[in-house]
């Protein structure tokens, strides 16, 4: 289907060798192999450290032109400074300066909030205003790990600033089918277990139906599987692609 990007959360998993990656394929060729099967990937490494400029430039050279990278915001922004505008400013500046040369390849930037961060509408409003003013050429998305955020006033802030609410499948996380901007985003971590859950055929059919519904309201849709154990993410993502193309 057009305008839909399906992939996995990360691709550098040694335990995928022999399951997804050929056993004799060197790790520096994994992204090329991956990009022949998927048109997007979530970059998790940026959560831990901001990559060098040359590393980021190499990303676009190694994949097809229609491939998109979604980048997870650095943990200093979400987990250490916890969206406090003044403290976050330098880290935000560094990461967006690094991404600038390949901004046309960036699907969006993901802000994954910690479970310990409870709903704070004024904090969210201030942060969203800053990123939309300072980095208008990028798209932004929020995943909330605390259910207190799932209220209409939060969704309205996201709508006001054109920031995406991330739909989530995860243990003990409430599900809200909400759109807040021109694109949609789904992250699938598991149902009963984080990262080690294998989605059933019926569950994947539900997400295929949801994806088709969201595409009627959205210009683009990004879907990422984060259940890397036993390469379930790859298996489930490939099957979802089949269901959507069938």
Backbone bond lengths (Angstrom), bond angles and torsions (degrees), N, CA, C in turn:
res aa  C-N    CA-C-N  psi(-1)  N-CA   C-N-CA  omega(-1)  CA-C   N-CA-C  phi
1 X - - - 1.464 - - 1.521 110.01 -
2 X 1.311 115.84 146.16 1.458 120.43 179.81 1.520 110.37 -74.17
3 X 1.327 115.04 150.89 1.461 122.11 173.71 1.524 114.06 65.35
4 X 1.324 117.34 21.75 1.458 120.47 175.22 1.524 108.93 -122.98
5 X 1.306 114.78 131.44 1.461 121.95 -178.02 1.526 108.12 -118.36
6 X 1.334 116.08 119.46 1.462 121.71 -177.95 1.518 109.10 -123.34
7 X 1.336 115.96 132.38 1.452 120.28 179.21 1.514 111.14 -163.72
8 X 1.325 115.51 -156.90 1.458 121.36 -177.57 1.524 110.23 -124.24
9 X 1.317 114.46 161.63 1.467 120.48 177.27 1.524 107.91 -85.33
10 X 1.310 115.26 95.50 1.454 121.04 -174.35 1.518 111.23 87.61
11 X 1.320 115.54 160.05 1.464 120.49 177.36 1.523 112.15 -139.46
12 X 1.329 117.44 -9.48 1.474 120.95 -177.20 1.527 108.61 -90.86
13 X 1.311 115.19 80.97 1.463 122.00 -179.57 1.529 108.92 -126.55
14 X 1.319 118.52 106.51 1.468 120.33 179.32 1.527 113.43 -56.96
15 X 1.337 117.18 -29.83 1.468 119.14 -178.45 1.529 112.28 -74.94
16 X 1.337 117.76 -1.02 1.459 120.27 173.45 1.533 111.98 -87.35
17 X 1.328 116.93 -9.55 1.470 119.79 178.23 1.521 109.27 -65.17
18 X 1.318 114.97 132.55 1.451 120.08 -179.56 1.515 113.43 85.20
19 X 1.355 116.74 -13.68 1.465 121.21 175.38 1.525 109.41 -106.72
20 X 1.319 115.30 -50.60 1.468 121.55 176.97 1.520 110.23 -111.49
21 X 1.316 116.95 -58.63 1.461 120.31 177.81 1.523 110.01 -78.58
22 X 1.335 117.84 139.43 1.462 119.56 173.15 1.527 110.56 -56.98
23 X 1.304 116.66 141.70 1.464 121.63 -174.86 1.522 112.49 -59.44
24 X 1.335 117.35 -28.69 1.463 120.44 -177.19 1.531 113.14 -97.96
25 X 1.335 117.96 7.88 1.464 120.60 -179.10 1.526 109.89 -84.51
26 X 1.347 118.56 122.60 1.473 120.61 178.57 1.523 111.17 -62.12
27 X 1.311 116.58 147.01 1.467 120.77 -175.36 1.527 112.66 -62.41
28 X 1.356 117.77 -27.59 1.462 118.66 -179.30 1.529 112.36 -72.06
29 X 1.342 116.90 -6.63 1.462 120.71 176.90 1.531 112.47 -106.90
30 X 1.320 115.99 5.19 1.466 118.92 -176.74 1.527 112.65 -63.66
31 X 1.326 117.55 -40.24 1.468 118.83 -175.95 1.529 111.46 -64.49
32 X 1.342 117.04 -36.95 1.459 119.52 177.64 1.531 110.69 -65.02
33 X 1.332 116.23 -41.87 1.466 121.17 177.39 1.525 109.99 -62.90
34 X 1.310 115.63 -46.48 1.468 121.69 179.94 1.530 110.90 -59.39
35 X 1.329 116.91 -45.18 1.466 121.99 -173.93 1.527 113.09 -70.15
36 X 1.325 118.05 -11.39 1.459 120.52 173.97 1.531 111.30 -80.12
37 X 1.324 116.07 -13.88 1.463 121.44 -176.40 1.528 113.43 -114.37
38 X 1.335 115.83 -24.34 1.460 120.83 -179.30 1.524 109.62 -132.47
39 X 1.334 115.91 156.05 1.469 119.54 -178.13 1.525 113.25 -108.92
40 X 1.331 116.43 11.79 1.464 120.20 177.30 1.519 110.36 -161.96
41 X 1.321 115.66 159.11 1.467 121.61 173.26 1.524 108.37 -148.35
42 X 1.311 115.31 147.89 1.455 121.57 172.52 1.522 107.75 -90.93
43 X 1.314 116.89 125.77 1.466 120.96 179.65 1.525 108.45 -91.29
44 X 1.324 116.20 110.63 1.463 121.22 -179.53 1.521 112.96 -88.43
45 X 1.330 116.94 -23.36 1.469 120.52 -175.14 1.521 112.24 -59.77
46 X 1.329 117.11 -29.94 1.468 120.89 -178.65 1.528 112.36 -67.77
47 X 1.320 116.96 -17.03 1.466 120.59 175.88 1.529 110.38 -66.14
48 X 1.336 116.09 -32.44 1.465 121.26 -175.81 1.521 113.00 -95.62
49 X 1.324 116.47 -33.15 1.467 119.34 179.65 1.529 109.03 -157.27
50 X 1.306 114.95 148.86 1.463 120.47 178.30 1.526 108.27 -83.94
51 X 1.313 118.61 124.15 1.466 120.63 -175.86 1.524 112.87 -70.44
52 X 1.315 114.57 162.52 1.458 120.34 175.78 1.530 109.52 -70.29
53 X 1.320 115.49 153.75 1.458 121.09 -178.14 1.523 111.41 -58.66
54 X 1.323 117.67 -42.27 1.463 120.74 -179.18 1.524 111.69 -64.73
55 X 1.321 116.25 -34.88 1.466 119.80 176.93 1.518 110.70 -62.85
56 X 1.318 116.25 -45.18 1.462 120.91 -179.53 1.527 110.84 -64.64
57 X 1.316 117.24 -41.89 1.467 120.16 178.54 1.524 111.45 -60.26
58 X 1.328 116.57 -33.27 1.463 120.16 -179.26 1.526 112.13 -70.43
59 X 1.323 116.57 -22.80 1.465 119.17 -179.77 1.518 111.68 -56.95
60 X 1.314 117.28 -46.33 1.467 120.51 -175.36 1.524 112.20 -71.59
61 X 1.325 117.07 -26.13 1.469 120.34 -178.41 1.522 112.37 -75.01
62 X 1.319 117.70 -18.18 1.461 120.83 -169.82 1.526 113.82 -102.17
63 X 1.322 116.24 -0.01 1.469 119.71 -176.25 1.527 109.87 -133.72
64 X 1.340 117.96 162.83 1.467 120.42 177.63 1.527 111.99 -62.12
65 X 1.309 115.84 161.46 1.464 121.00 -175.25 1.525 112.66 -63.23
66 X 1.325 117.08 -29.94 1.472 119.86 -177.52 1.531 112.80 -86.53
67 X 1.316 117.77 1.96 1.471 122.06 -178.90 1.525 109.68 -77.34
68 X 1.336 115.92 141.06 1.463 120.88 -179.24 1.530 111.44 -124.61
69 X 1.331 114.09 136.39 1.463 121.57 173.20 1.525 109.04 -100.41
70 X 1.321 116.41 130.05 1.459 120.37 167.47 1.523 106.83 -104.50
71 X 1.309 116.12 132.83 1.466 121.43 -171.04 1.521 110.10 -113.31
72 X 1.332 115.86 127.66 1.462 119.69 177.37 1.523 109.47 -80.97
73 X 1.328 115.70 130.26 1.462 120.89 -179.86 1.524 110.81 -61.69
74 X 1.307 115.19 147.12 1.456 121.47 -178.17 1.527 111.61 -60.97
75 X 1.317 115.87 145.24 1.471 121.63 -176.29 1.523 113.29 -63.21
76 X 1.345 117.39 -22.57 1.463 118.86 175.89 1.531 110.67 -61.52
77 X 1.324 116.37 -32.82 1.463 120.83 -179.71 1.525 111.09 -73.20
78 X 1.335 116.06 -47.63 1.465 120.22 -170.91 1.522 114.62 -93.79
79 X 1.330 117.26 -36.63 1.459 120.35 -171.24 1.529 114.44 -106.34
80 X 1.309 117.32 -28.54 1.471 120.08 -178.48 1.526 110.28 -96.81
81 X 1.341 116.67 -56.50 1.469 120.02 178.34 1.526 112.26 -85.92
82 X 1.332 116.88 -14.55 1.466 122.98 170.65 1.531 112.68 52.78
83 X 1.344 114.08 48.83 1.468 124.01 174.64 1.526 114.70 70.77
84 X 1.316 118.36 7.18 1.465 119.54 178.53 1.519 108.52 -68.66
85 X 1.309 114.29 118.65 1.463 122.29 -166.72 1.525 113.31 -54.89
86 X 1.307 117.72 -49.94 1.462 121.12 -175.81 1.529 111.17 -65.13
87 X 1.331 117.03 -45.31 1.456 120.82 -178.00 1.528 112.32 -68.17
88 X 1.330 116.21 -30.98 1.470 121.04 -176.87 1.522 113.67 -79.61
89 X 1.304 118.26 -19.06 1.463 121.82 -165.04 1.523 113.48 -57.13
90 X 1.321 117.78 -42.99 1.466 120.08 -176.93 1.527 111.22 -68.99
91 X 1.331 116.99 -41.73 1.464 120.03 178.49 1.521 110.82 -65.53
92 X 1.318 117.01 -41.34 1.467 120.54 176.03 1.525 110.91 -58.99
93 X 1.299 116.09 -45.60 1.462 120.87 -179.48 1.523 110.89 -59.86
94 X 1.325 116.90 -43.99 1.467 121.02 -178.51 1.521 111.67 -63.76
95 X 1.321 116.48 -45.51 1.466 118.06 -175.53 1.524 111.53 -69.92
96 X 1.324 118.07 -38.82 1.462 118.93 -179.15 1.525 112.18 -75.29
97 X 1.314 118.26 -30.56 1.463 120.24 172.45 1.524 110.25 -63.11
98 X 1.322 116.15 -38.02 1.457 120.83 179.83 1.526 111.56 -68.97
99 X 1.320 116.93 -36.70 1.465 121.09 -177.89 1.526 113.46 -82.22
100 X 1.310 117.63 -18.78 1.466 122.39 -174.24 1.534 114.00 -50.36
101 X 1.352 120.12 -44.67 1.470 119.33 -176.65 1.526 114.14 -63.19
102 X 1.334 118.14 -21.60 1.467 119.54 -179.50 1.533 110.98 -122.08
103 X 1.324 116.67 30.59 1.466 119.20 -173.94 1.522 113.18 -59.74
104 X 1.334 117.44 -26.79 1.465 119.46 179.51 1.531 111.31 -71.74
105 X 1.332 117.32 -14.82 1.468 121.71 178.15 1.529 112.84 -97.89
106 X 1.314 117.01 -2.53 1.459 120.85 -177.62 1.528 109.56 -91.05
107 X 1.330 116.21 118.57 1.460 119.61 177.09 1.513 110.45 -65.70
108 X 1.321 115.83 -53.70 1.457 121.69 173.72 1.521 108.58 -169.98
109 X 1.321 115.77 175.25 1.460 122.31 175.18 1.524 107.25 -108.83
110 X 1.333 115.85 128.86 1.461 122.48 -176.27 1.523 110.59 -101.07
111 X 1.319 115.51 127.35 1.463 122.07 174.51 1.529 107.35 -107.25
112 X 1.325 115.89 103.70 1.470 121.62 -179.87 1.525 108.23 -95.53
113 X 1.320 116.69 109.06 1.456 120.57 -175.81 1.524 111.14 -82.02
114 X 1.317 118.13 148.54 1.467 121.27 -179.64 1.524 111.41 -74.25
115 X 1.334 118.05 153.61 1.471 120.87 178.06 1.525 113.14 -59.71
116 X 1.320 116.87 -26.04 1.468 120.52 -177.56 1.524 113.33 -77.87
117 X 1.325 117.27 -10.57 1.462 120.34 179.92 1.526 109.39 -90.97
118 X 1.320 115.76 109.59 1.457 121.92 -177.71 1.531 110.61 -87.33
119 X 1.307 113.88 165.30 1.463 122.21 -177.95 1.525 112.02 -52.31
120 X 1.339 114.15 127.02 1.463 122.27 177.30 1.528 106.39 -146.91
121 X 1.293 116.56 94.18 1.463 121.59 -172.08 1.524 111.74 -64.51
122 X 1.314 117.74 -41.08 1.467 120.30 -179.14 1.525 111.08 -66.38
123 X 1.325 117.18 -37.50 1.467 121.14 176.29 1.521 110.19 -62.70
124 X 1.317 116.59 -47.29 1.463 121.35 179.72 1.519 111.02 -62.16
125 X 1.316 116.57 -43.40 1.466 121.03 -179.15 1.523 111.24 -61.68
126 X 1.317 116.65 -44.24 1.461 121.30 179.63 1.522 111.33 -63.53
127 X 1.338 116.48 -43.22 1.462 120.49 -178.62 1.525 110.83 -67.66
128 X 1.326 117.28 -45.25 1.467 120.58 179.96 1.525 111.63 -62.27
129 X 1.324 116.30 -38.81 1.463 119.73 177.64 1.520 110.67 -61.33
130 X 1.330 116.35 -40.54 1.470 120.55 -179.46 1.523 111.75 -65.85
131 X 1.326 117.78 -49.45 1.466 118.64 -175.53 1.528 111.83 -68.74
132 X 1.328 117.82 -32.83 1.460 119.22 178.82 1.522 111.83 -73.76
133 X 1.326 116.76 -30.92 1.465 120.05 177.72 1.523 111.32 -77.02
134 X 1.324 116.85 -43.96 1.461 120.62 -174.56 1.527 113.32 -84.85
135 X 1.339 117.79 -28.08 1.470 120.91 -174.85 1.533 110.35 -132.89
136 X 1.341 116.60 60.02 1.474 120.65 -175.14 1.525 113.93 -71.61
137 X 1.335 117.54 -16.70 1.461 120.37 -178.31 1.524 112.71 -82.33
138 X 1.325 116.52 -4.75 1.464 121.15 179.04 1.524 109.87 -111.90
139 X 1.332 115.04 154.70 1.461 120.34 174.37 1.528 108.38 -99.92
140 X 1.322 115.53 149.05 1.455 121.42 -172.37 1.523 109.98 -129.46
141 X 1.349 116.21 144.75 1.468 121.37 -178.99 1.524 109.87 -141.97
142 X 1.338 115.80 145.99 1.462 121.98 -179.04 1.526 111.13 -119.15
143 X 1.339 114.68 130.95 1.465 120.95 167.73 1.525 107.98 -110.27
144 X 1.320 115.67 121.59 1.462 121.28 179.80 1.525 109.30 -97.54
145 X 1.330 116.15 127.20 1.459 120.75 179.48 1.536 112.36 -99.97
146 X 1.315 116.38 3.79 1.458 121.15 176.59 1.528 107.80 -123.18
147 X 1.322 116.73 125.59 1.466 120.89 -172.60 1.526 114.50 -65.96
148 X 1.328 118.02 -12.13 1.469 119.62 179.08 1.525 112.05 -65.24
149 X 1.331 116.69 -20.30 1.463 120.70 -179.67 1.530 112.76 -75.23
150 X 1.304 117.69 -16.45 1.468 120.28 -170.04 1.522 111.34 -83.15
151 X 1.325 114.61 65.46 1.457 122.35 -179.35 1.528 109.50 -129.68
152 X 1.313 115.86 157.15 1.458 120.88 -174.16 1.524 112.77 -62.71
153 X 1.333 118.16 -33.03 1.468 118.51 179.89 1.520 111.68 -67.20
154 X 1.325 117.02 -30.89 1.465 121.01 174.69 1.525 110.08 -68.85
155 X 1.327 116.72 -47.10 1.465 120.23 179.09 1.530 110.99 -60.74
156 X 1.314 116.86 -35.77 1.462 120.18 179.32 1.526 112.00 -66.87
157 X 1.332 117.14 -36.34 1.470 120.26 175.30 1.522 109.67 -62.77
158 X 1.322 116.91 -45.33 1.464 120.34 178.65 1.529 110.70 -60.68
159 X 1.313 116.92 -42.20 1.473 120.25 178.53 1.524 110.99 -63.36
160 X 1.321 116.25 -42.22 1.466 120.76 -178.19 1.519 111.69 -57.45
161 X 1.332 116.68 -39.15 1.463 120.55 -175.70 1.527 113.08 -103.42
162 X 1.324 117.71 7.10 1.456 120.65 177.52 1.507 113.60 66.23
163 X 1.329 116.25 38.14 1.464 122.54 -179.84 1.527 108.56 -106.79
164 X 1.328 116.49 140.98 1.460 121.80 -173.36 1.528 112.65 -85.86
165 X 1.321 115.40 135.39 1.470 121.62 169.31 1.521 107.93 -87.58
166 X 1.334 116.72 127.89 1.462 121.75 -178.62 1.527 109.89 -88.29
167 X 1.330 116.02 121.82 1.461 121.30 173.49 1.522 108.39 -75.38
168 X 1.334 116.45 137.65 1.463 120.30 -170.72 1.520 111.72 -129.77
169 X 1.331 115.16 137.63 1.460 122.74 166.10 1.519 106.66 -112.31
170 X 1.341 116.63 112.55 1.466 121.01 -176.90 1.522 109.67 -162.69
171 X 1.342 117.29 152.46 1.463 120.29 179.38 1.527 112.16 -58.02
172 X 1.318 115.85 132.23 1.463 124.23 175.40 1.528 113.88 63.77
173 X 1.321 116.73 12.16 1.458 120.41 176.15 1.526 108.87 -99.40
174 X 1.314 116.88 126.56 1.458 120.15 178.31 1.531 109.98 -69.03
175 X 1.322 115.03 143.49 1.461 120.41 -178.27 1.520 110.12 -100.90
176 X 1.323 115.57 128.94 1.455 121.75 174.62 1.527 108.20 -128.23
177 X 1.310 116.39 124.54 1.465 120.12 177.43 1.522 107.65 -93.73
178 X 1.317 114.76 89.77 1.457 122.24 -172.93 1.522 109.35 -129.78
179 X 1.324 116.84 138.60 1.463 120.87 171.39 1.524 108.52 -115.27
180 X 1.326 115.55 138.54 1.466 119.72 -177.45 1.518 113.61 -126.33
181 X 1.328 117.17 -5.13 1.462 119.47 -179.27 1.522 109.52 -154.39
182 X 1.320 117.16 -169.31 1.463 121.24 -171.77 1.522 113.61 -77.75
183 X 1.334 118.22 -8.50 1.456 120.54 175.58 1.523 108.96 -129.82
184 X 1.332 115.93 160.49 1.462 121.30 -179.94 1.524 110.27 -122.52
185 X 1.326 115.23 161.33 1.466 121.52 -170.86 1.527 107.82 -149.41
186 X 1.336 116.14 129.49 1.466 122.29 177.50 1.526 108.86 -125.57
187 X 1.337 116.21 134.23 1.472 121.85 172.35 1.528 108.00 -120.20
188 X 1.338 115.32 129.95 1.463 121.08 -177.77 1.528 109.40 -117.23
189 X 1.327 115.55 105.09 1.468 122.34 -176.81 1.527 112.56 -96.56
190 X 1.329 117.09 -23.11 1.456 121.91 -174.97 1.515 109.78 141.40
191 X 1.320 116.64 171.13 1.465 121.26 179.91 1.525 110.74 -109.41
192 X 1.335 116.87 -57.36 1.468 120.48 178.48 1.520 112.27 -98.32
193 X 1.323 116.67 -20.43 1.465 121.76 -179.21 1.521 109.87 -135.97
194 X 1.330 115.99 142.68 1.459 121.14 173.72 1.528 109.20 -75.97
195 X 1.319 116.34 130.73 1.467 125.01 166.50 1.533 115.17 71.51
196 X 1.328 118.93 -11.55 1.470 120.06 -175.63 1.525 112.28 -123.32
197 X 1.319 116.55 16.63 1.463 121.36 -176.16 1.525 110.40 -94.73
198 X 1.323 115.77 137.41 1.466 121.78 177.02 1.528 108.02 -103.89
199 X 1.333 116.75 111.17 1.465 120.38 -177.12 1.532 111.10 -66.01
200 X 1.317 115.42 136.69 1.464 121.30 -179.91 1.528 110.37 -77.55
201 X 1.317 115.25 168.72 1.461 120.54 178.58 1.529 110.90 -61.32
202 X 1.323 116.68 -43.19 1.464 119.68 179.68 1.525 111.33 -64.54
203 X 1.318 117.02 -38.50 1.467 120.53 178.87 1.521 111.00 -66.54
204 X 1.321 116.59 -39.96 1.462 119.81 178.12 1.530 110.86 -67.86
205 X 1.318 117.03 -34.51 1.470 119.85 175.95 1.528 110.75 -65.03
206 X 1.338 116.32 -36.29 1.464 119.75 175.60 1.522 110.43 -61.15
207 X 1.335 116.84 -44.20 1.463 119.75 -178.29 1.523 111.65 -71.49
208 X 1.323 117.03 -31.07 1.467 119.46 174.53 1.527 110.25 -64.84
209 X 1.328 116.19 -42.77 1.466 120.71 177.45 1.526 110.68 -63.52
210 X 1.329 116.41 -42.58 1.465 121.05 178.24 1.522 110.85 -62.59
211 X 1.330 116.38 -42.40 1.466 120.72 -179.79 1.526 110.92 -60.95
212 X 1.315 117.06 -44.23 1.468 120.62 179.73 1.524 111.09 -62.75
213 X 1.326 115.64 -38.07 1.461 120.48 178.31 1.533 110.54 -65.60
214 X 1.334 116.14 -45.02 1.462 120.46 -178.81 1.522 111.80 -64.83
215 X 1.321 116.52 -34.32 1.464 120.02 -179.18 1.526 112.41 -66.75
216 X 1.318 117.05 -20.16 1.464 120.07 175.62 1.524 111.10 -73.46
217 X 1.343 115.93 -22.16 1.461 121.37 -177.78 1.525 112.49 -106.48
218 X 1.337 117.28 -11.29 1.462 121.04 -170.12 1.519 111.39 -125.58
219 X 1.322 115.44 149.30 1.464 120.28 176.25 1.521 110.78 -74.62
220 X 1.333 116.51 -35.17 1.462 121.94 179.42 1.521 109.26 -143.55
221 X 1.332 114.97 156.53 1.461 121.19 178.47 1.519 109.24 -135.96
222 X 1.324 115.77 130.69 1.460 122.50 176.26 1.527 108.79 -112.72
223 X 1.343 116.85 131.50 1.464 122.06 178.50 1.525 108.59 -131.10
224 X 1.333 115.79 128.23 1.465 120.66 -179.82 1.524 110.64 -130.42
225 X 1.332 115.60 133.87 1.461 122.22 173.78 1.526 108.84 -97.01
226 X 1.335 115.35 130.90 1.464 121.50 -176.65 1.529 111.59 -116.54
227 X 1.325 117.22 24.55 1.467 122.86 178.18 1.528 109.17 -101.62
228 X 1.334 115.64 76.41 1.469 120.33 -170.10 1.524 113.91 -74.45
229 X 1.341 118.78 -20.09 1.461 121.39 -178.92 1.526 110.76 -54.44
230 X 1.337 115.80 132.78 1.471 122.06 179.10 1.531 113.06 55.52
231 X 1.323 116.25 21.79 1.469 122.01 -178.24 1.527 111.92 57.91
232 X 1.332 116.83 30.24 1.463 120.16 176.00 1.525 111.02 -58.82
233 X 1.332 116.22 -34.95 1.465 120.11 -179.56 1.525 111.02 -57.26
234 X 1.316 116.07 -45.11 1.464 121.05 179.40 1.526 110.53 -65.01
235 X 1.319 115.25 -49.06 1.471 120.86 179.97 1.524 111.13 -56.37
236 X 1.319 116.40 -48.82 1.468 120.85 -177.56 1.522 112.03 -68.57
237 X 1.330 117.33 -39.14 1.462 120.79 -179.92 1.528 111.06 -65.94
238 X 1.320 116.75 -41.97 1.465 120.05 178.47 1.528 111.13 -64.13
239 X 1.330 115.99 -40.21 1.470 118.86 179.16 1.527 111.11 -67.60
240 X 1.329 117.15 -39.31 1.464 119.53 177.57 1.524 110.70 -62.18
241 X 1.324 116.93 -39.39 1.464 120.25 176.15 1.530 110.69 -58.99
242 X 1.327 116.44 -43.49 1.466 120.29 179.17 1.526 111.14 -61.75
243 X 1.326 116.34 -43.58 1.468 120.28 -179.40 1.528 111.50 -63.09
244 X 1.317 116.49 -37.99 1.461 120.33 -178.90 1.525 112.40 -76.41
245 X 1.308 116.35 -26.61 1.467 120.18 -179.69 1.527 112.33 -91.79
246 X 1.327 115.70 -9.21 1.460 120.26 -175.77 1.523 113.63 -79.09
